[in-house]
Amino acid sequence: MNKMKKKVYRNTPAFTFMAWGSFLFFAALILIGLYTLKEPLMVKGYYLIGAVGLVSSSFTVSKVVRDNQEDENNYNHLLQEAATKEEQKPL
């Protein structure tokens, strides 16, 4: 019987979607603010909020991408180990 471990990611698909969604949302806020630039004080506050959100969500996206890549590498390593053990079994 083959005892393979199930592929597991540290981040759920919902968390990954939330990270990318917030990144795109705040990038859109910046673009909308640029498009509607008319009131200097209000727009400065809008840019500040949008920029802070974009920076924080970009950190989250980079963490998610890194974690998913590490999980993929760990899974591939487990597959190689399992294949090596299968080959080394005596008949």
N, C-alpha and C positions, 0 to 999 in steps of 0.2 A: 504494500500500500504506500502511496506517495504522500508524505507528510509535509506538504508545502505550507509555508506561512502565508496568510492573507496579506495583500498589499494594503497598508494603512498609511494615511496621511495625517500629519499633526493638525492640519487645518481642515475644517469641514468645508464643503462646497459653499455653504451659506456665508461663512466668514470670508472666503476668497471672493465671493460675489460682492459682499459688503465693502471689502477693501478696494476693489476695482471701481465699484459704484461710487463710493465717496470721492475717489480720485477724480473720476470723470465729472461728477457733480460740481466739485469746487473749481475744476478747470473751466467748466461752463460758466460758473459765476464770474470768473475773471473776464472771460470773453464778453459776457453780457454787460458787465461794468464798463469795459472799453467801448462797447458799441453805444451805450447810453450816457456817455460822459457829458454832463451839462452842469451839474451842481458840485462845485469843488469840494466843499466840506463833507457832504454826504457821500460822494464818490470815494473820497479818501478813506472813510470808514469802511465802505463796501470793499475796497481793495484790500484793506488790512484784514478783514474777516476772511475774504476769499483766499488771500495769500497764506494765512495761518492754516486754514483748512487744507489747502493744497500741499503745503509742506508736511503737515502731520499725516495726511493720508498717503503721501508718497513714501514716507518711512514705513507705513503699514504694508503697502504694496511690495516694497523691496523685501520686507521680512517674509511675506507670504511666498513670493517667488523663490527666495533662498530656501525656505523650509521645504517647499514642494520639490525643489531640485535635490536637496539632501535626502529626502524620503525616497525619491526615485533611485538615487545612487545606492542607498542602503538596500532597497528591494532588489536591485540588479545584483548586488553583492551576495545577497541571500540566495538568489537563483543560481549563481555560479557555484556557491558552496554546495548546494543541494545536488547540482549536476555532477560535481566532482565526487561527492560521496556515493552517488549512484554508480558512477564508473568504477570506483574502487571496491565495490562489493564483490566478494568471491561468488562464483557461480555454484 
